Amino acid sequence: MIRQPAVASQFYPGDPASLKAELSSFIASDVKPEPVIGLIAPHAGYVYSGAVAGKVYGAVEIPTAVIILGPNHHGIGAAAALYPPGSWQTPLGSVPIEERLSALVRRHAKLVEEDADAHLYEHSLEVQVPFLQYLSPEIAIVPICLGFGSFSSCLELGEGIATAIREFGERVLIVASSDMTHYESADSARVKDEIALERALALDPQGLLDVCRAKRITMCGVVPATVMLVAANLLGATRARLIKYANSGEVNGDFRQVVGYAAVTVS
């Protein structure tokens, strides 16, 4: 199966040259990339969150195999929807599904189902792919769109992913796609996001999920981030770093209702 871009020319440039130029302007060039187990990157339109995403992607070594976890904004398809064997098309070309790793995830995480429908219109995974492709042209991906909410399911999937990566035997990056607080004042968003990020930086997956529920923090990718942290802990993570935090008001000047964006590495 070949997935065609759903949000090219909307969330990011559809013209290859323009997209490359934009990615180049976002990706940090003043740091030495380091290997990490996982990261959190935002998924808004590049005009708003591209600089935050570029900061984290420029800080990490991108291996040739990447698992991308994103929230299901549309409610279509399976609760843990793995894209079937095939490829994803972007303006920069074709990105293959990493079929061996994908099969291992299915084997070890029983709640995962192959389902293309959940990915059809979903932007949260798609917007990560050009960054990865630009930095690692030989990239192969395992895209998983998540629509469940319980910690028990996060734990099951995180454990399955960690087991699959160990059996895969090569370096794998786990990308959790998430924006932070939605449509509150910049001050309110920062206070709430600091509470959520404190749990992420403490490598506390259940704490992150619980505090977002308790404090009504509208971190749309809290489940992908929770799953990533579960897997990262099992794979030996010892630290997390906040690379950058920003909000949409810094772009459009409206600080009354912003969306927060955070970039985090886990190693």
N, C-alpha and C positions, 0 to 999 in steps of 0.2 A: 504494500500500500504506500502511496505517496501523499503525504499531507501537504496541501498548499497553504501558503501564508494566509492567515485570517485578518491580520491587523497591519500588514505592510502598507505604507503610505498613510497610515493613521497614527499608530503609536511610534513609528520610526520610518525613515525614508525608504521608499520602494525602489529608488534608483541605486544601483550598486555603488557607483562612484560617490554619490552623496552620503550613502550609508557608511562607507569606509572612512570618509572624511569626518563624519560625526563621531564614529567610534574612536578614531584616532585622537580627536579633541577631548574625549571623555576619559580615556584610559590613562591612568597615572604612569608617568615615565620617570619619576624622580625616586622610585623605590625599587629595591631588588626583590623580585617575586620569590615567594617562599612556598614550599609544599604545605598544603593544609588538608584536613580531612573533609571539612564542610564549610559552607558559607551561607549567609543570608544576604540576598540582594533584592532591591525593589523592582516592581514591574509596571510602573506607570508609563505614560508616554515619555520618550527620551527627553523631550524638552523640559520635563519636570524632574525626572529621577535618573536620567542618563548619567549625570555627573557623579551621583552617589554610586550607582552600579559600576561605572568605570573605575572609580577609586578602589573598590574591592577587587574587581577583576585584574586590575593592574598590579595588585599586591600579591597575587597568588600564581603559582605555577599550575598551568592547566594541563592535566594528563590527557591521554587520548580517549579515556572512558569517563563519562559524566552521567550520574543519575540526577535528573531534575524533578523536584517535587513542587507542585503548585496547587493552589486552591481551585476548586471548581466554582466559578462565579455564576454559572448558568444553570446548575442543578440537573444537567443532562448526563445520562450514562451511569456507569457503575460507581460505587463508593470509593473504590481504589482502582482507577482505570489506567492500565498499562497500554501504551500504544503498541499495536501489533508490529511484527517484522516488516521492514520497508525503509522508508526514509522521510525526512522533513525537508521541504524546499524553502529556502529563504532567498532574498535578492542576491546573496553572495554564493548561492549554489546549493547543492544537495548535501544533507547530513544524514548518514546512515544510522539506523537503530543498531545498537550493540547487542546482537542477537544472543550471544552466549551469556552475557551478564543478565540480559532480560529474562532468559530462561531460568537462570539461577534464582533471580528474585521471585519468579512465579513458583518455583519449587519450594522455596523456603518461607515465603509469605503467602499463606493460603488465601487470605482475603483479597489478594490482587487478582484482577481479571483483565484479559485482553479486551479492550473496548476503544474503538476509534471515535465513537460518537461523542464521548466526553471531551475530546480534544478539538472537535470541529471548529468551534468558535472561541475557544479559551485562549486568552492572551497571556496569562501569567507565566506559562512555560515558554511560549513562543518568543517573547521579548528577550529572554536570556540567551537564546541560541546564537544570534549574530555576534554577541560579545565573545562567546566561547569559540565560535567558528573563526572569528577574526584573529584570535590569539593562538588557536591550535587548529590549523586547517584540516588536520587528519582526525578531528574529533568524531566520536560515535556516542550516541546518547541513549539513555533509558528514561523516557518521559512518563511520569506518573501523576495523574490528576486526582486530587483527593477531595471527597465530599462527605467524609464522616467527621465525628466530633469527639468521640470518647477517648480517654487516655489509654484504655485497654487496647483499643485498635491501634493507636499510635505506638504503643509498646510492642505489639505483635509485629507491625510492619517494620519498625526500627530494628527489632531483633532479626527479622528475616533479611533485611537489607545488609546488616552487618555480617551475617552468616554467608550471604551470597558474595559479598566483597572478599571475604577471607578465602572462599573456595575459588573465586575468579583468579586470585593470585597476582594481580597487577594493581597498580595505583588507580584509585577511583576517587573522583571528587563528587561530593553530594551537595547540590545546590538547592537551598530552600528559598522559594520565591515568595516574597511578602512585602506589602506596604505596611505602615504602622497606623496610628490613629487617623480616622477619617472624619473630616468636616466638623472640627472643633477649632477654637481659637488656637493660635500658635502656642500661647503660654499653656493652655490646658493640654494640648497635644504633647508638648514636651514633658510635662509632669507625668502624664500617663505612660508615655513611651519610655521614660527613664525607669519606671517601675517594671515594665515588661523586660526591658533590656538588662536590668539588674539580674533577673532570673536567667536570661540567656547567657549572660557573661559568667554566671556562676555554674554553667553547665547543668542546669536544673530543669529538665524537660517538663516534669509534672508541675513544678512551680510556675513555669511560664504559662502553661495551659490554664492552670487554676487561677492565677492572678488576672489573666485577661478576662476570664469569666466573672470573677468576683468584682473587679473594678470596672467592668464593661469597657475594656480596652479593645477598640475595633481594629485589631491587627488581623487582616484578612487571611494571612498565611500562617497563623499561629499553629495550625495542625502540621503543615509541612515543616515548620521550624522545630516543632516538638519531635517529630519523627527523625529529623536530621540529628538532633541532639541525642536522642536515644541511641541511634546507630553510632554516632561519633564517640560517645562514652564507651560503648562496647569495643570500639576499635582503638581505644587507648588515648582519647583526647585528654589533655591536661590543662588547656587554657583557651580562652576566647578573648578576642579583641574587638572593640568598636573602632572601625576604620573611619566612618563618617556618619553624621546625622544631619539632616536638612528637612525642609518642608516646602510645599508648593508655593507658599507666600513669598519665598525668596526669589521666585521666578516671576510670578504675576502681580506681586505687590499687595495681594489680599491676605492679610494675616488674621482675618475674622473667622474664616473657614478654610482650614488647610488640610492637607494630607501629609503625614510624616513619612520619612524615608530613612532607613538605617542600613548600613553595610557592616557586617560582622564576619570575622573569620574564626574558625574553630580548628585547633591543631593539637 
